[in-house]
Each structure stands twice: as structure tokens, then as C-alpha cells.
């Protein structure tokens, strides 16, 4: 793990998942929105945590699916 990589508070989550994302324009500026893996505008792969209280929270974004899955694996192992 890189020393500057964000490490979430694992106690808030009961699981993690990876989603491909596109960049969208909002009133506040640019944001990421989940998309299909074959979307030609795919910009990043996002790692999301399942909040114990319900819903998803964005944790990090990555340039490749492989990188995102690697981070996901590390986060999932911290739940055990």
C-alpha cells in the first residue's frame, strides 16, 4: 500500500464494491456517476463502501479495474 493512500474507517462498513464511473456535470461542478463497464465515456473505477446504516459511500477512484479490485481486496481483508 502506498503511504499516501486513504484508508477508510472500516468500522463504518459491512462490505465494499467496485463500479465503473463517468464524469458528469452538476450545479456544484464535476462528479462521478456509475456506468456500464463498456461505456465509451468511462473515466475511473470507483471503490465504494456499504455503510452499515444503509447506502454506499465513495472511498476512492482508480485508473484501472485491476487497481480498484486490488484496493477492494485489501479493504475486504480488513473487515475480517
C-alpha positions as CSV (number, residue, x, y, z in Angstrom):
1,X,0.0,0.0,0.0
2,X,1.3,3.5,-0.9
3,X,1.9,5.6,2.2
4,X,-0.4,8.4,0.9
5,X,-3.4,6.0,0.1
6,X,-6.5,6.8,2.0
7,X,-7.6,4.1,4.5
8,X,-11.3,4.3,5.4
9,X,-12.7,3.7,8.9
10,X,-13.6,0.0,8.3
11,X,-15.9,0.0,11.3
12,X,-18.4,2.1,9.3
13,X,-18.8,-0.6,6.5
14,X,-20.0,-4.1,6.2
15,X,-18.7,-4.6,2.6
16,X,-17.1,-3.0,-0.4
17,X,-17.7,-2.9,-4.2
18,X,-16.2,-1.6,-7.4
19,X,-18.1,0.3,-10.1
20,X,-17.0,1.9,-13.4
21,X,-17.8,5.6,-13.5
22,X,-18.2,8.5,-15.9
23,X,-17.7,12.2,-15.1
24,X,-20.9,14.3,-15.1
25,X,-21.6,18.0,-14.7
26,X,-23.6,19.1,-11.7
27,X,-24.5,22.6,-10.3
28,X,-21.5,22.2,-8.0
29,X,-19.1,21.1,-10.7
30,X,-17.9,17.7,-11.9
31,X,-18.9,14.5,-10.1
32,X,-18.7,10.7,-10.8
33,X,-21.7,8.6,-11.7
34,X,-21.8,4.9,-12.0
35,X,-22.0,3.5,-15.6
36,X,-21.7,0.2,-17.5
37,X,-18.2,-1.3,-17.9
38,X,-18.4,-0.9,-21.7
39,X,-19.4,2.8,-21.6
40,X,-17.1,4.7,-24.0
41,X,-17.0,7.6,-21.6
42,X,-15.8,5.5,-18.7
43,X,-13.4,7.7,-16.7
44,X,-12.5,5.9,-13.5
45,X,-13.2,2.8,-11.4
46,X,-14.6,3.7,-8.0
47,X,-14.4,1.8,-4.8
48,X,-17.5,2.2,-2.6
49,X,-18.2,1.0,0.9
50,X,-21.5,-0.4,2.1
51,X,-22.5,1.7,5.1
52,X,-23.8,-0.4,8.0
53,X,-26.6,2.2,8.3
54,X,-27.5,1.7,4.6
55,X,-26.3,3.2,1.3
56,X,-23.0,3.5,-0.4
57,X,-20.1,5.8,0.2
58,X,-17.4,6.6,-2.3
59,X,-14.0,5.9,-1.0
60,X,-11.5,6.1,-3.9
61,X,-11.2,6.2,-7.6
62,X,-8.6,4.3,-9.8
63,X,-7.5,4.4,-13.4
64,X,-8.0,0.7,-14.0
65,X,-10.4,-2.1,-12.8
66,X,-7.4,-4.2,-11.7
67,X,-6.1,-1.4,-9.4
68,X,-9.6,-0.9,-7.9
69,X,-10.0,-4.6,-7.3
70,X,-6.6,-4.8,-5.6
71,X,-7.7,-2.0,-3.2
72,X,-11.1,-3.6,-2.7
73,X,-9.3,-6.9,-1.7
74,X,-7.2,-5.0,0.9
75,X,-10.3,-3.3,2.3
76,X,-12.3,-6.5,2.4
77,X,-9.5,-8.3,4.3
78,X,-9.6,-5.6,6.9
79,X,-13.2,-6.4,7.7
80,X,-12.3,-9.9,8.9
